[in-house]
Amino acid sequence: MAAREAGTMSGAEAAIRARALRVLADDVVLAGLVHGVFDGVPARASAPYVSIGGAEGSDWGTKDAAGREVRMTLALVGAGEAAGDAAAGRIEALVPEMRGGAGGWSIVSARVVRTRFAFAKDGGWRHEIVVRCRCLVAL
């Protein structure tokens, strides 16, 4: 693989994070359920909020097109008794909308591969949704 292609491949994670941020932040229904959608953990935010966490990529592609598989964690963080089921459900429903063009990449599939829910000692809770996106270099 040429050095130029390898450099382009590493940008898939950033492109997918940006696409996820745009899809989640632009959704009116989700906006009514959370106080914000953030790229990374916000310094200050009122719960509940959505945080786009780490993105891990690996080689993926087809016979004739280079690609990348990226797993990204979306976290719904809240406090109190409400467990954010409506917001978590909305996030999962929005995942397929992440397909499409993203910074020189074409996201050809986006699906939830794992979810986790846990209560925190401070009375808060956290839903983690791991999303797998497979993308090809856009031509």
Salt bridges, closest charged atoms under 4 A:
GLU13 OE2 - ARG68 NH2 3.17
ASP27 OD1 - ARG90 NH2 2.66
ASP39 OD1 - ARG17 NH2 2.23
ASP59 OD1 - ARG68 NH1 3.23
GLU69 OE2 - ARG71 NE 3.61
GLU69 OE1 - ARG134 NE 2.78
ASP85 OD1 - HIS127 NE2 3.86
GLU128 OE1 - ARG116 NE 3.67
GLU128 OE2 - ARG126 NE 2.91
